[in-house]
Amino acid sequence: MRALRAFTIVELLTALVLLAVGLAAFARAAGAVARLESDARLRRLVAAAIQARLDSLAGQACDGPRAGEAQHDGLAERWHAEPQAQHLRLEEHIEVPARPALSRSITATIACAP
């Protein structure tokens, strides 16, 4: 008579524990990726807002100081542009109210229109 081969209960439990550990690691990694994607999206919005402000001021006349505030795409933007000779000196601060740790400030010099 031939002996039947089968897994023991210890082997099955070991396999289940290893599977559970692997699934838990996968779930944790998926959560981290989701957070990183969200953070990258917010950073792209901040960069786009800064670029839009630079583009809107580029080529304008240096006829006086300008300032403003704006709320868009979940961002709070404050900026001030001061003329200096043939340039505008822009100081801009952008915050993401939903993420207090995410804010950016820049200072840039922009050429004025003749």
C-alpha positions as CSV (number, residue, x, y, z in Angstrom):
1,M,0.0,0.0,0.0
2,R,1.2,3.5,-0.9
3,A,1.4,6.2,1.8
4,L,-0.6,9.4,1.2
5,R,1.4,12.7,1.2
6,A,-0.2,15.7,2.7
7,F,0.7,19.0,4.5
8,T,0.8,19.1,8.3
9,I,-1.1,21.7,10.2
10,V,2.1,23.4,11.2
11,E,3.1,23.8,7.6
12,L,-0.3,25.2,6.7
13,L,-0.2,27.7,9.6
14,T,3.3,28.8,8.7
15,A,2.2,29.4,5.1
16,L,-0.8,31.4,6.3
17,V,1.4,33.5,8.6
18,L,3.8,34.3,5.8
19,L,0.9,35.2,3.5
20,A,-0.6,37.5,6.1
21,V,2.8,39.2,6.7
22,G,3.2,39.7,2.9
23,L,-0.3,41.1,2.5
24,A,0.2,43.5,5.4
25,A,3.5,44.8,3.9
26,F,1.8,45.3,0.6
27,A,-1.1,47.2,2.2
28,R,1.4,49.5,4.0
29,A,3.4,50.1,0.8
30,A,0.2,50.9,-1.1
31,G,-0.8,53.5,1.6
32,A,2.6,55.1,1.4
33,V,2.4,55.3,-2.4
34,A,-1.0,56.9,-2.2
35,R,0.3,59.6,0.2
36,L,3.3,60.2,-2.0
37,E,1.0,60.6,-5.1
38,S,-1.2,63.1,-3.2
39,D,1.8,65.1,-2.1
40,A,3.2,65.1,-5.6
41,R,-0.1,66.4,-6.9
42,L,-0.1,69.2,-4.4
43,R,3.5,70.1,-5.2
44,R,2.6,70.3,-8.9
45,L,-0.3,72.6,-8.1
46,V,2.0,74.9,-6.1
47,A,4.6,74.9,-8.9
48,A,1.9,75.7,-11.5
49,A,0.5,78.6,-9.3
50,I,4.0,80.1,-9.0
51,Q,4.6,79.7,-12.8
52,A,1.3,81.3,-13.5
53,R,2.1,84.3,-11.3
54,L,5.5,84.7,-13.0
55,D,3.9,84.5,-16.4
56,S,1.3,87.0,-15.5
57,L,3.8,89.6,-14.4
58,A,6.4,88.9,-17.1
59,G,6.5,91.7,-19.6
60,Q,4.4,94.2,-17.7
61,A,5.5,97.8,-17.2
62,C,7.4,98.7,-14.0
63,D,4.9,101.4,-13.1
64,G,4.4,100.7,-9.4
65,P,4.1,98.1,-6.7
66,R,1.5,95.4,-7.0
67,A,0.2,92.9,-4.5
68,G,-2.6,90.4,-4.3
69,E,-4.1,87.4,-2.7
70,A,-5.8,84.4,-4.3
71,Q,-7.5,81.2,-3.4
72,H,-7.6,78.5,-6.1
73,D,-7.2,74.7,-6.4
74,G,-7.1,74.5,-2.6
75,L,-4.1,76.9,-2.4
76,A,-3.8,80.2,-0.6
77,E,-1.5,82.6,-2.5
78,R,-0.1,85.9,-1.3
79,W,2.3,88.0,-3.5
80,H,3.9,91.4,-3.7
81,A,5.9,92.8,-6.6
82,E,8.0,95.9,-6.2
83,P,9.7,97.7,-9.1
84,Q,13.5,97.9,-9.0
85,A,15.1,99.7,-12.0
86,Q,14.2,97.6,-15.0
87,H,12.9,94.7,-13.0
88,L,10.1,93.6,-10.7
89,R,11.1,91.9,-7.5
90,L,8.4,89.3,-6.7
91,E,7.9,87.8,-3.3
92,E,5.3,85.1,-3.2
93,H,4.1,82.7,-0.5
94,I,1.8,79.8,-1.2
95,E,0.2,77.6,1.4
96,V,-1.9,74.5,1.2
97,P,-4.4,74.9,4.1
98,A,-5.2,71.2,4.1
99,R,-1.5,70.4,4.7
100,P,0.1,72.9,7.1
101,A,3.5,71.5,6.5
102,L,3.3,72.3,2.8
103,S,4.0,75.9,2.0
104,R,6.5,77.6,-0.4
105,S,7.9,81.1,-0.5
106,I,9.9,82.4,-3.5
107,T,11.6,85.6,-4.4
108,A,12.2,86.2,-8.1
109,T,13.3,89.0,-10.4
110,I,11.3,89.6,-13.5
111,A,12.2,91.8,-16.5
112,C,9.8,94.7,-17.1
113,A,8.4,95.6,-20.5
114,P,10.1,98.6,-22.2
